[in-house]
Amino acid sequence: MSARQNILRRLREAPQGPLPLPPDVGAFHAAQAAGTAASTRHSRIELFCEKMAFWHGEVVRVTRANWPQTLRELCAAKGVRSLLYGEQSAHAAALAAAGITGLKPYDRPVDEWKKELFEDTDAGLTSTRGGIAETGTLIVWPDVAEPRLLSLVPPIHFALLDADQLYDSFLDALREQRWSEGMPTNALLVSGPSKTADIQVTLAYGAHGPKELVVLLLVNEEELV
Amino acid sequence: MNAQPMKFVPASEFKQRAAVAVADQHLRKSFRGAMDFLITKRAAQFPDAAALESQRLLAEHIRKYSLARLPELLEQLERKLTDNGVKVHWAETAEEACAIIIGIAQSHSTKLMVKGKSMVSEEVELNHAMADVGIDALESDMGEYIVQLDGEKPSHIIMPAIHKTKEQISRLFADKVPGARYTDSVDELIGIGRAVLREKFMSAEVGMSGVNFAVAETGTLCLVENEGNGRMCTTVPNVHIAITGIEKVVEKLEHVPPLFGLLTRSATGQAITTYLNMISGPRRPGEKDGPRELHLVLVDNGRTQAYADQQLRSTLQCIRCGACMNHCPVYTRIGGHAYGTTYPGPIGEIISPHMLGLAATHVLPTASSLCGACGEVCPVRIPIPELLVRLREEAQHDARPGHAPLLGQGAAKSRLVDAVWAGWAALYTRPALYRAFGWLATRLRVLTPPFQGGWTVSRTPMKPAARTLHERMAARKSRWQ
């Protein structure tokens, strides 16, 4: 008998009471939300910004027209010498046109340039699949165009977030985007730069991942602060 | 270099270690301070008691439902993961789990494995086993890295190095990390750890992690963390091995948000952690990073014993937040090391007997005043105090009729204790004998010994009254008449 068979046999032999009904997470969520006013685009933006700031993430409001220029200025201000991006990503052309110095495409398997990625890359830019207002969270969905390490290894992570894709909660995001129909090899929720409180409960940023997280929040002209 | 064997302590010596820990002022101060901090942070996350209660009910429901369907969910998870290109392994014992992982590591002839935080890997004493075959299993969570560097075990499941001050950590780094100088800046200390470990992430062939939730419907492994070392270990090396207990599976992705929300708020008082890392497969063709090979090791190690009993099964609802230890008056006073087991505190007291047997652990369920705080804060409503009482009973007696004996069943049985209870029962069920005993005890009260074992260590001796209650009541009655 294999370990698998033995374990499953022992589990199946255990006495079972009546099977509980499947948990209805959606109904629970709806009941908790009942009585509170539905969120608006404005309230989601405000809440997201407040929560992201709490996690030490920087939120910069940008428009579709000006974000590459804003990114260029941010890079200059932060002394970024090399900005890693996905060359097949939707925003590659806009980046190239902005004249950002040190643009570096993530164009080959990591195994071929690991050392350079770790030691000689100042910042990375990723898109996001949306955000969660309640907790100030980004949904990062790595793929062929934007590899996983783009948002992890460089000390600064710039993330482009469309305010149209702000959800109230994690549950809303995964339901509305139908995650259960197919998950990528890696999906992430990111709330702020990496941190630790493992030494004497003292909070320190930049534990193993990015030391800074800068969210470029795409909003309409009138929503710029 | 770093994977020095740790000192493992038998749980049976708990009482001596607890006595030493209680007298250690520094330890008392660290734990009291840290636990108060975590208690306050948690409380701030749950301002509405009624809302918290309903969230706990939902979380309990999800865990109970998942456990009720455990065998089929494990099969579904295995199917999905296999479809996604993940190799699934099953281990009945700690030794089997270590052998599987060593086998994978050796097939890649690696000398270094980087590890993200995994309590199950501690439970199976993997680092030990890896060191025996010459593989360096390096902990990369900051707290775990610190305790490993000092040859210790974690003292808290969420904050492994909580027992150490920054000065101690700084001296440790200055001694053991080449090039590190003494500093009392926490940021600099973290910087030292970051630099050392980034080198290791780059060079390690195999990365290892635990799992917080395994989702059957999509074959997704969810990892909760703040530091990013878990993401490093699961993304940079060519091989990723995840290890988890068989109880961690849930049916649907939408079962994750309620559990995740309660986990982080109960554990550290955070509304969410920096990362929720959801892994559903190795690198696909065209992808430029991520492991080429992904393994999941499903570990039993005593869990099926807890599962076999409907009351004890609730132990497996645990999502490892550590709130029970943060709120435990015993844990706060003695710290995590005194328990001698991987899982300290109330959850350790109810889970360790299944892993290690009651013979080694029967004293642990007695390390509780049964104040009930653990059960009250448990986000998945495990009735911990009831389970403590149940395990005390199982340690003292034979198995209940119709129940299979637990590992180490009746290990704490004592003829003396049995005889005392038999005598007590005889006395209290025979009125004439009871009166005679009472008369004798009150008349011979001067003979009561002044030292009464454990009782008089910190209490005044017990002494019978001058007259029995029956005699005094009779005297009162005669006065009234």
Interface residues (C-beta under 8 A of the other chain):
Chain A: S2 A3 R4 N6 I7 L8 R10 L11 R12 E13 A14 P15 Q16 G17 L19 P20 L21 P22 P23 V25 G26 F28 Q32 K51 W55 Y106 D107 R108 P109 V110 D111 K114 K115 F118 E134 T135 G136 T137 P142 D143 V144 P147 R148 L149 L152 S169 F170 L171 L174 R175 W179 S180 G182 M183 P184 T185 N186 A187 L188 L189 V190 S191 G192 P193 S194 K195 T196 A197 D198 I199 Q200 V201 T202 A204 G206 A207 H208 G209 P210
Chain B: G33 A34 F37 A51 S54 L58 H61 I62 K64 Y65 A68 R69 L70 P71 L74 E75 N84 W90 A91 E92 E96 S140 D141 M142 G143 I146 M159 P160 A161 I162 K164 T165 K166 I169 V186 D187 L189 I190 G191 G193 R194 L197 R198 F201 M202 E217 T218 G219 T220 N226 E227 G228 N229 R231 M232 T235 V236 N238 I246 E251 K252 L253 E254 H255 P257 P258 F260 G261 T268 A271 I272 T273 T274 Y275 L276 N277 M278 I279 S280 G281 P282 R283 R284 G286 E287 K288 D289 G290 L298 D300 T304 Y307 A308 D309 Q310 R313
